[in-house]
Amino acid sequence: MPIVVTLDVMLARRKMTLTELSERIGLTLANMSILKSGKAKGVRFSTLDDICRVLECQPGDLLQHMDDENYKKLMKI
């Protein structure tokens, strides 16, 4: 059962670019891109805390647990 990163949705809601977020939390744009694309194997709680603080959201607003069938539909696998 995959975990899906919905950072792009929250960025759109806050009208913020990934570049702006990366600058505000002090992570490289490359690392933020890996997280946003869902290719990250994990995320530190401190990073998650920084993102939530800047975006004024909860961790559940950024991460979604999805069953395999819905994940395959979403990813068009």
Buried (B, 14 or more C-beta within 10 A) or exposed (E): EBEBBBBEEBBEEBEBEBEEBBBBBEBEBEEBBBBBEBEBEEBEEEBBEBBBEBBEBEEEBBBBEBEEEEBEEEEEE
